[in-house]
Amino acid sequence: MSSRAIISLGDERIAHLDRIAKSRGVSRSAVIRQAVDRVIEESVPDADDRVLCEGAIGAAFGTWKDRTDIGDAVEWQRRERAALRRERSRLRLPHAVIHASAQVHGRILITRNTRDFPADMPDIRVPYSL
């Protein structure tokens, strides 16, 4: 099954494609299909790349299995994640949503609420303070 695609190339590219098609004795569409096929082939990793990736993953798998300084690995991960949440999250959820909304829209949050939004936080401005 084939589908038609509309692409904008510009007059210079069309003229160049027509010259290539004429020299090869094929249509402009055939030249474009060949170019697309080449791009698709280049984007698919070959077998050697896959073998290298699988080898690297295999070599890394189990790297921490003999570590004794962290105890149970799952518990260690939970402790680390909880510590990160405590560090990063000085805000309660409603205030975090307000701050995140400002960040997503590339805005500075201006508030007088210094209890929930400390002035030293990035992208927080407290009016009336020097």
N, C-alpha and C positions, 0 to 999 in steps of 0.2 A: 504494500500500500504506500502510496506517495502523497505528499501534501505540498501545496504551494506555499511559499514564504515570500513576503514582500520585504525587500531590504533597500536601504538608501545607500548608494555608493558614491555618487557624485560623477560629473561628466568625465573627469580625468581617469578615474578608476574604470569606468565603463569602456572608455576608448582603449585603455591598456588591456582589459579583459578581452575585448574584441580582437585586438592584435594577437594575443596569445591563442585564442580560439581559432583564428584564421591560420596561424602557423601550424597548429596541431591538426587542423581539419575537423574540429569538433564544434559544438555549439557553446555559446557563452555559459549556458546552464551546466554543461558537462564540466567546464573549467571550474565553476563554483562548487559543484558536487565533489570534484577531486580535492579542492582545497579544504572543504569541510571534512572529508574523509581523512585527510592528512592530520588535521587538528584533532580529530577524535582519536586517531591512532596514537598520537603523541601524548594524549592525556591519560591513556590507559597504562598503568605500570606494567612493565614486562616481567617475565618470570624471575629474572635475576634480582630485580628490585624487591619482589615479594619474598624471595628467599632471604635477602639481607634483612628485611623487616622482621620476618619470622625468627631469624637467628638472634637479632637484637632483643626481641621480646623474650625469647627463650633464655637468653643469657641473663636478663634482668629479673626474670621470674624467680621468686624465692630468695632474693638478695638479702632480705631482712630476717629470714627464717631462723638464723642462729643468734640473733641479737638477744642478749640477756638483760641489757640495761633498761629496756622499756617495758618488760613484763609482757602481759597479753597484748598482742598487736591491736586487737579490736578495742580493748579498753583504752589503750594509749591514744588511738585515733579519737575516741569519744572525749577523752580529757583535753586533747589539743583543740578539737573543734569547739568545746565548751569555753575554753580559755579565749579563743579568738572571738567568739560571740560576745563574751563579757567585755573584751577590749574594744571591739568595734562598736558595740551597741550600748551606748550610754543613753539612748533615746527609747522611750516607750513606743509601742507600735503606732499609735495615731500620729505621734510627732515624727517618727521615722518615715511614715507615708508622706507627710507634708514636705519633709526635707528631700525625700527621693523625687517627689513631683517637681520640685524646683530644679534639682540636678538634671533630671531627664529633659527638661525644657531649656536647660542652659541658663537658668536664672539664679540670682542671688536671693537668699531668703532673708527678708528684713523683718525682725521681730523685736519686741521688748521683753519677750519671755526668756530671760537669761537662766531661769531655773531648768527649763527643759532643752533650751538651745544655747549651750555655752558659747560665748562670743569668740572663743579661740578655735571653734570648729571651722573647717573650710567652708566657704560660700555662705557664711552666716554674718549678717551685719546687724548691729544693735544701734538704732537711731539714738540720738541725744548723748552718745558717748564719744569722747575724743580719743 
